[in-house]
Amino acid sequence: MADGNFNRSPLASNNYQSGVRAGRMTMRTLAIKAFEAHINTCFPGASEEEKLGMIESFKNALQ
């Protein structure tokens, strides 16, 4: 017997695309932090300006 709610899902609504975007942003943030750590380890004598330039070019490459 139909009660008018026959087309409703028993599960809560889930926005899959929103989760995908959140996951991508999380991975992007982790990648940038890992790259910063790598730069600091491999180039300890580099100036802050050089390091920031490398990090910015890495961020642009991720897009």
Distance bins in CASP14 RR format, pairs under 12 A and 6 or more apart:
PFRMAT RR
TARGET T0000
AUTHOR 0000-0000-0000
RMODE 2
METHOD distances of the structure
MODEL  1
2 8 0 0 0 0 0 1 0 0 0 0 0
14 20 0 0 0 0 0 1 0 0 0 0 0
15 21 0 0 0 0 1 0 0 0 0 0 0
15 22 0 0 0 0 1 0 0 0 0 0 0
16 22 0 0 0 0 0 1 0 0 0 0 0
16 23 0 0 0 0 0 1 0 0 0 0 0
17 23 0 0 0 0 0 1 0 0 0 0 0
17 24 0 0 0 0 0 1 0 0 0 0 0
18 24 0 0 0 0 0 1 0 0 0 0 0
18 25 0 0 0 0 0 1 0 0 0 0 0
19 25 0 0 0 0 1 0 0 0 0 0 0
19 26 0 0 0 0 1 0 0 0 0 0 0
19 27 0 0 0 0 0 1 0 0 0 0 0
20 26 0 0 0 0 0 1 0 0 0 0 0
20 27 0 0 0 0 0 1 0 0 0 0 0
21 27 0 0 0 0 0 1 0 0 0 0 0
21 28 0 0 0 0 0 1 0 0 0 0 0
22 28 0 0 0 0 0 1 0 0 0 0 0
22 29 0 0 0 0 0 1 0 0 0 0 0
23 29 0 0 0 0 1 0 0 0 0 0 0
23 30 0 0 0 0 1 0 0 0 0 0 0
23 31 0 0 0 0 0 1 0 0 0 0 0
24 30 0 0 0 0 0 1 0 0 0 0 0
24 31 0 0 0 0 0 1 0 0 0 0 0
24 62 0 0 0 0 1 0 0 0 0 0 0
24 63 0 0 0 0 0 1 0 0 0 0 0
25 31 0 0 0 0 0 1 0 0 0 0 0
25 32 0 0 0 0 0 1 0 0 0 0 0
25 62 0 0 0 0 0 1 0 0 0 0 0
25 63 0 0 0 0 0 1 0 0 0 0 0
26 32 0 0 0 0 0 1 0 0 0 0 0
26 33 0 0 0 0 0 1 0 0 0 0 0
27 33 0 0 0 0 0 1 0 0 0 0 0
27 34 0 0 0 0 0 1 0 0 0 0 0
27 62 0 0 0 0 1 0 0 0 0 0 0
28 34 0 0 0 0 0 1 0 0 0 0 0
28 35 0 0 0 0 0 1 0 0 0 0 0
28 58 0 0 0 0 0 1 0 0 0 0 0
28 59 0 0 0 0 1 0 0 0 0 0 0
28 60 0 0 0 0 0 1 0 0 0 0 0
28 61 0 0 0 0 0 1 0 0 0 0 0
28 62 1 0 1 0 0 0 0 0 0 0 0
28 63 0 0 0 0 1 0 0 0 0 0 0
29 35 0 0 0 0 0 1 0 0 0 0 0
29 36 0 0 0 0 0 1 0 0 0 0 0
29 59 0 0 0 0 0 1 0 0 0 0 0
29 62 0 0 0 0 0 1 0 0 0 0 0
30 36 0 0 0 0 0 1 0 0 0 0 0
30 37 0 0 0 0 0 1 0 0 0 0 0
30 62 0 0 0 0 0 1 0 0 0 0 0
31 37 0 0 0 0 0 1 0 0 0 0 0
31 38 0 0 0 0 0 1 0 0 0 0 0
31 55 0 0 0 0 0 1 0 0 0 0 0
31 58 0 0 0 0 1 0 0 0 0 0 0
31 59 0 0 0 0 1 0 0 0 0 0 0
31 61 0 0 0 0 0 1 0 0 0 0 0
31 62 1 0 0 1 0 0 0 0 0 0 0
31 63 0 0 0 0 0 1 0 0 0 0 0
32 38 0 0 0 0 0 1 0 0 0 0 0
32 39 0 0 0 0 0 1 0 0 0 0 0
32 54 0 0 0 0 0 1 0 0 0 0 0
32 55 1 0 0 1 0 0 0 0 0 0 0
32 56 0 0 0 0 0 1 0 0 0 0 0
32 57 0 0 0 0 0 1 0 0 0 0 0
32 58 1 0 0 1 0 0 0 0 0 0 0
32 59 1 0 0 1 0 0 0 0 0 0 0
32 60 0 0 0 0 0 1 0 0 0 0 0
32 61 0 0 0 0 0 1 0 0 0 0 0
32 62 1 0 0 1 0 0 0 0 0 0 0
32 63 0 0 0 0 0 1 0 0 0 0 0
33 39 0 0 0 0 0 1 0 0 0 0 0
33 40 0 0 0 0 0 1 0 0 0 0 0
33 55 0 0 0 0 0 1 0 0 0 0 0
33 58 0 0 0 0 0 1 0 0 0 0 0
33 59 0 0 0 0 0 1 0 0 0 0 0
34 40 0 0 0 0 0 1 0 0 0 0 0
34 41 0 0 0 0 0 1 0 0 0 0 0
34 55 0 0 0 0 0 1 0 0 0 0 0
34 58 0 0 0 0 0 1 0 0 0 0 0
34 62 0 0 0 0 0 1 0 0 0 0 0
35 41 0 0 0 0 0 1 0 0 0 0 0
35 42 0 0 0 0 0 1 0 0 0 0 0
35 43 0 0 0 0 0 1 0 0 0 0 0
35 51 0 0 0 0 0 1 0 0 0 0 0
35 52 0 0 0 0 0 1 0 0 0 0 0
35 53 0 0 0 0 0 1 0 0 0 0 0
35 54 0 0 0 0 1 0 0 0 0 0 0
35 55 1 0 0 1 0 0 0 0 0 0 0
35 56 0 0 0 0 0 1 0 0 0 0 0
35 57 0 0 0 0 0 1 0 0 0 0 0
35 58 1 0 1 0 0 0 0 0 0 0 0
35 59 0 0 0 0 1 0 0 0 0 0 0
35 61 0 0 0 0 1 0 0 0 0 0 0
35 62 0 0 0 0 1 0 0 0 0 0 0
36 42 0 0 0 0 0 1 0 0 0 0 0
36 43 0 0 0 0 0 1 0 0 0 0 0
36 46 0 0 0 0 0 1 0 0 0 0 0
36 48 0 0 0 0 0 1 0 0 0 0 0
36 51 1 0 0 1 0 0 0 0 0 0 0
36 52 0 0 0 0 1 0 0 0 0 0 0
36 53 0 0 0 0 0 1 0 0 0 0 0
36 54 0 0 0 0 1 0 0 0 0 0 0
36 55 1 0 0 1 0 0 0 0 0 0 0
36 56 0 0 0 0 0 1 0 0 0 0 0
36 58 0 0 0 0 1 0 0 0 0 0 0
36 59 0 0 0 0 0 1 0 0 0 0 0
37 43 0 0 0 0 0 1 0 0 0 0 0
37 44 0 0 0 0 0 1 0 0 0 0 0
37 51 0 0 0 0 0 1 0 0 0 0 0
37 55 0 0 0 0 0 1 0 0 0 0 0
38 44 0 0 0 0 0 1 0 0 0 0 0
38 46 0 0 0 0 0 1 0 0 0 0 0
38 51 0 0 0 0 0 1 0 0 0 0 0
38 54 0 0 0 0 1 0 0 0 0 0 0
38 55 0 0 0 0 0 1 0 0 0 0 0
38 58 0 0 0 0 1 0 0 0 0 0 0
39 45 0 0 0 0 0 1 0 0 0 0 0
39 46 1 0 0 1 0 0 0 0 0 0 0
39 47 0 0 0 0 0 1 0 0 0 0 0
39 48 0 0 0 0 0 1 0 0 0 0 0
39 50 0 0 0 0 1 0 0 0 0 0 0
39 51 1 0 1 0 0 0 0 0 0 0 0
39 52 0 0 0 0 1 0 0 0 0 0 0
39 53 0 0 0 0 1 0 0 0 0 0 0
39 54 1 0 1 0 0 0 0 0 0 0 0
39 55 1 0 0 1 0 0 0 0 0 0 0
39 56 0 0 0 0 0 1 0 0 0 0 0
39 57 0 0 0 0 0 1 0 0 0 0 0
39 58 0 0 0 0 1 0 0 0 0 0 0
40 46 0 0 0 0 1 0 0 0 0 0 0
40 48 0 0 0 0 0 1 0 0 0 0 0
40 50 0 0 0 0 0 1 0 0 0 0 0
40 51 1 0 0 1 0 0 0 0 0 0 0
40 52 0 0 0 0 0 1 0 0 0 0 0
40 54 0 0 0 0 0 1 0 0 0 0 0
40 55 0 0 0 0 0 1 0 0 0 0 0
41 51 0 0 0 0 0 1 0 0 0 0 0
42 51 0 0 0 0 0 1 0 0 0 0 0
42 54 0 0 0 0 0 1 0 0 0 0 0
43 50 1 0 0 1 0 0 0 0 0 0 0
43 51 1 0 0 1 0 0 0 0 0 0 0
43 52 0 0 0 0 0 1 0 0 0 0 0
43 53 0 0 0 0 0 1 0 0 0 0 0
43 54 1 0 0 1 0 0 0 0 0 0 0
43 55 0 0 0 0 0 1 0 0 0 0 0
44 50 0 0 0 0 0 1 0 0 0 0 0
44 51 0 0 0 0 0 1 0 0 0 0 0
45 51 0 0 0 0 1 0 0 0 0 0 0
46 52 0 0 0 0 1 0 0 0 0 0 0
46 53 0 0 0 0 1 0 0 0 0 0 0
46 54 1 0 0 1 0 0 0 0 0 0 0
46 55 0 0 0 0 0 1 0 0 0 0 0
47 53 0 0 0 0 0 1 0 0 0 0 0
47 54 0 0 0 0 0 1 0 0 0 0 0
48 54 0 0 0 0 0 1 0 0 0 0 0
48 55 0 0 0 0 0 1 0 0 0 0 0
49 55 0 0 0 0 0 1 0 0 0 0 0
49 56 0 0 0 0 0 1 0 0 0 0 0
50 56 0 0 0 0 0 1 0 0 0 0 0
50 57 0 0 0 0 0 1 0 0 0 0 0
51 57 0 0 0 0 0 1 0 0 0 0 0
51 58 0 0 0 0 0 1 0 0 0 0 0
52 58 0 0 0 0 0 1 0 0 0 0 0
52 59 0 0 0 0 0 1 0 0 0 0 0
53 59 0 0 0 0 1 0 0 0 0 0 0
53 60 0 0 0 0 1 0 0 0 0 0 0
53 61 0 0 0 0 0 1 0 0 0 0 0
54 60 0 0 0 0 0 1 0 0 0 0 0
54 61 0 0 0 0 0 1 0 0 0 0 0
55 61 0 0 0 0 0 1 0 0 0 0 0
55 62 0 0 0 0 0 1 0 0 0 0 0
56 62 0 0 0 0 0 1 0 0 0 0 0
56 63 0 0 0 0 0 1 0 0 0 0 0
57 63 0 0 0 0 0 1 0 0 0 0 0
END
